[in-house]
């Protein structure tokens, strides 16, 4: 098992990290979530049937871990919101997490695209990241997401349409600001 685990780690660690980084937009958190993926792999490798490739199996686990993380954050925010005394006047709460603009991306167009991608639904983000950043085929993406190929194609089409709309709106806003 040790050899199998090391082989999986060496083959897919970077791709899994990159996928999770694009999903959660935080390097440290992505590293933590990758570790969770490998913990789950260690616990469940004996149940891996080989119906899909190891790569799609790992990405499927990573996607589920990201979704679980987002759900837990939503529950935490809801709990904080409900328990916070909104009648008291206190200091303004500052968000310490990095903004997408602060994440070091080399190219201005890529940075704009990244910002626009964060406005898309989680499903759309997943498809765009898997298809265009991780270069998975439609079939591999369908396996990772546990969807039909037609759903991947439809979601990809809608994601690209939404990205175009968001990019155009961003450009219009920038042009207005210049005037």
N, C-alpha and C positions, 0 to 999 in steps of 0.2 A: 504494500500500500504506500509505503514511503516513496518509492520510485515513481509510482503513478502520480502521487500528489505533487512531487517535485516537477515532473514532466508537465502536468497541467499548469502549475504555477509559472514555470519558465515560458511556456507557449502563450499563455493568455493573460498574465498579470497586467501587462501594460494596457491591453485592450479593455479589460474589465475596469481598470482604474479610470481610463479615459471616458468610458461610457458613464460610469457613476459620477465622475467630475462634471460632465456636461449636464447630468440630471440634477445634481444637488448644488452645483456652482460653488463648492468649497473644497479646497485641496485636502485639508485635514479630515474632514468628514468623509470624503471619498475614500481616503486611505482606510479609515475605520470600517466603512461599509465593505470594502474589498476583503478585509480580514473576516468580516461576518460571512461573506460568500464562501471563503475557504473553510471556515468552521462548519458551515452547513454541508459543504462538499465532503469533508471528513466524516461527518455523521451519516450522510446519506449515499455515499458512493456505492455501497453494496446494493442499493436499490436501483441504481442506474441500469436501465435495460438495454441501452444502445439503440433505442428507437430513433433518436436524433444524434447529431454529432455531439462530441463533448463540448465544442464551442457553443453551440446553440443551447445546450443544457446549462452551461455556466452563465450565459447571458440571461437565460430565463430566471435562474436563481438570483442574479444581480438585479434584474428588474423587479422581482417580487420583494427583495430586500429594500430597494428604493421606495417602492410603494408603501411598504410597512413603515419605513421611516417617515414618509410624508403623512401617513395616517396618525402616527404617534405625535408628530408636531402639531397637527390639526387639533388633536385631543388636548394637548398641553395648552395651546393658545386659547381654546374654548374654556378650559378650566381657569386659566389666568384671567381671561376676560370676565368670567362669571364671578370670580372671587375678588376682583379688584374693586376698591371703593372709588367709584367715579365722582363722588361728591367732594372729596378732598382735593385741594389744589396743592400740587407738589411740583417737583421738578419734572421737566419733560423727559420721557423715556427715550433713550437713544438706542438704535439698533446697532449692535457691534459687528454684525456679520458684514462681509464685503458686499458691495453693490456689484452688479454685473459689469458696470463701467470700470471698476477698480481691478477686475481680473485681467491679468496681463495677457492680452492677445495682440499679435504682431501687427495686424493690418486693420485699418479703419473700417473697411467694408465687412470684414469678418466680425469685428466688434459690433457693428450695426446689426448684422445678421443674427448674432448671438443674442442681442437685446430683443430683437423681434421674435426669435425662437422662444424666448422665455414667456412671451405673451400667448403662445399657442397652448393648446390643451396638452395634458400629460401624454395622451396617446399620440398626438401629432409629434410632440418632442421625441418620444421614443422611436417612432418610425424614421424621422429625419436623422436622428443620431445613428441609429443602426444602419440605415441605408447609405447615407452620404458621408458620415464621419467614420463609421466602422466598416464600411464597404461590404455589408452583408447583402446577399441576394434577396429577392422578394421571398423566395422559399425559406431561406434561413431566418429572415425577419419574421415570417409567419410562424415558424417553429418556436422562436424565442418568445414571441408574444402570445403563442397559443391561439392564433387567429387563422382564418382562411387567407389564402393569397389574395383573393378579391378584396377582403377587408383591408389588407395592407395597402393594396393599390389605391383604394378609395381614400383611405386616411392619408396616404402620401400625397395624392392629388389635392385634397382639402388643405393639407399642411402647406403645400407649395403656394396655393392660392392665398391662404392667410398670410404667409410670409411676404408675398408680393404686396399685398394690401398694407401690411404694417410698414414695410420698407418705403412704399410710396408716401404714406402718411408721415413718416419720419422725415423724409426728404422735403415734403411740403412745409413741415414745421420748421426745419432748418432754414429754408429759403425765406419764410416769413420773419424769422429772427434776424436774418441778415439785413432786412430792409429797415 
